[in-house]
């Protein structure tokens, strides 16, 4: 993920060509060094539509069709075009029209006052829209808080389960699923076994069925061919994924 509440990244990436190139190189080098296979753009500061398009185009050009590009708007930024309900500055409907084919999905934030997952209503209103609007539910992921310490809007697993089953009852199994903020301390297992959250939510969404949840392409269009077993390096080639992963927070000793 790039951005979030720690503002500043998108301000410099929205700058003049020289400033963009200077800071984009840092991002480019980090993606290559870590062998990342995608990037979530969490734009929580003002950015121009042309600026986010330039960034998306550059990521696609440098890392290839299998590189996954997602965005993480607050839920109202998809549900309405009112700029007061949008932290990003640009209009997401305009971005979808211009570069929707390059965006794999949207991690819509239904927390911290920007949504409510105590019932299916908020998600369903967003994707169904009003007056013929709305979004393809396959491209909208429901973002939730996994622990009350991570932000406002946390709901217990039993309540979330009812919400997810309610959405599935309306839309079937072909909707975007759930994103959790964050993984490392997700309840009910907490920091000792956060995987329990993923297992429970995955089971509710049917991801344990024999055929699995399917492969994810780096864009909204299927790239076709290729090897899905590795990450993509800066040359657009499949690279071996790193063997280990360490999680650091502000409280880490590292």
Secondary structure as the mmCIF struct_conf table of DSSP 4:
data_model
#
loop_
_struct_conf.conf_type_id
_struct_conf.id
_struct_conf.beg_label_comp_id
_struct_conf.beg_label_asym_id
_struct_conf.beg_label_seq_id
_struct_conf.end_label_comp_id
_struct_conf.end_label_asym_id
_struct_conf.end_label_seq_id
STRN STRN1 UNK A 2 UNK A 3
TURN_TY1_P TURN_TY1_P1 UNK A 4 UNK A 5
BEND BEND1 UNK A 6 UNK A 6
TURN_TY1_P TURN_TY1_P2 UNK A 7 UNK A 8
HELX_RH_AL_P HELX_RH_AL_P1 UNK A 9 UNK A 13
TURN_TY1_P TURN_TY1_P3 UNK A 14 UNK A 14
BEND BEND2 UNK A 15 UNK A 15
HELX_RH_AL_P HELX_RH_AL_P2 UNK A 17 UNK A 34
TURN_TY1_P TURN_TY1_P4 UNK A 35 UNK A 35
BEND BEND3 UNK A 37 UNK A 37
STRN STRN2 UNK A 38 UNK A 42
BEND BEND4 UNK A 45 UNK A 45
HELX_RH_AL_P HELX_RH_AL_P3 UNK A 49 UNK A 63
TURN_TY1_P TURN_TY1_P5 UNK A 65 UNK A 66
BEND BEND5 UNK A 67 UNK A 67
STRN STRN3 UNK A 68 UNK A 71
STRN STRN4 UNK A 74 UNK A 74
HELX_RH_AL_P HELX_RH_AL_P4 UNK A 75 UNK A 79
HELX_RH_3T_P HELX_RH_3T_P1 UNK A 83 UNK A 85
BEND BEND6 UNK A 87 UNK A 90
HELX_RH_AL_P HELX_RH_AL_P5 UNK A 92 UNK A 99
HELX_RH_3T_P HELX_RH_3T_P2 UNK A 100 UNK A 102
STRN STRN5 UNK A 105 UNK A 109
TURN_TY1_P TURN_TY1_P6 UNK A 112 UNK A 113
BEND BEND7 UNK A 114 UNK A 114
BEND BEND8 UNK A 118 UNK A 120
HELX_RH_AL_P HELX_RH_AL_P6 UNK A 121 UNK A 128
BEND BEND9 UNK A 130 UNK A 130
TURN_TY1_P TURN_TY1_P7 UNK A 131 UNK A 132
HELX_RH_3T_P HELX_RH_3T_P3 UNK A 137 UNK A 139
STRN STRN6 UNK A 140 UNK A 145
BEND BEND10 UNK A 146 UNK A 147
HELX_RH_3T_P HELX_RH_3T_P4 UNK A 148 UNK A 150
TURN_TY1_P TURN_TY1_P8 UNK A 152 UNK A 153
HELX_RH_AL_P HELX_RH_AL_P7 UNK A 157 UNK A 171
TURN_TY1_P TURN_TY1_P9 UNK A 172 UNK A 173
BEND BEND11 UNK A 175 UNK A 175
STRN STRN7 UNK A 178 UNK A 181
BEND BEND12 UNK A 183 UNK A 183
TURN_TY1_P TURN_TY1_P10 UNK A 184 UNK A 185
TURN_TY1_P TURN_TY1_P11 UNK A 187 UNK A 189
HELX_RH_3T_P HELX_RH_3T_P5 UNK A 190 UNK A 192
TURN_TY1_P TURN_TY1_P12 UNK A 194 UNK A 194
HELX_RH_AL_P HELX_RH_AL_P8 UNK A 195 UNK A 205
TURN_TY1_P TURN_TY1_P13 UNK A 206 UNK A 208
BEND BEND13 UNK A 209 UNK A 209
TURN_TY1_P TURN_TY1_P14 UNK A 210 UNK A 211
BEND BEND14 UNK A 213 UNK A 213
BEND BEND15 UNK A 218 UNK A 221
BEND BEND16 UNK A 225 UNK A 226
TURN_TY1_P TURN_TY1_P15 UNK A 228 UNK A 229
BEND BEND17 UNK A 230 UNK A 230
STRN STRN8 UNK A 231 UNK A 232
TURN_TY1_P TURN_TY1_P16 UNK A 234 UNK A 235
BEND BEND18 UNK A 236 UNK A 236
STRN STRN9 UNK A 238 UNK A 239
HELX_LH_PP_P HELX_LH_PP_P1 UNK A 240 UNK A 242
BEND BEND19 UNK A 243 UNK A 243
TURN_TY1_P TURN_TY1_P17 UNK A 250 UNK A 251
#
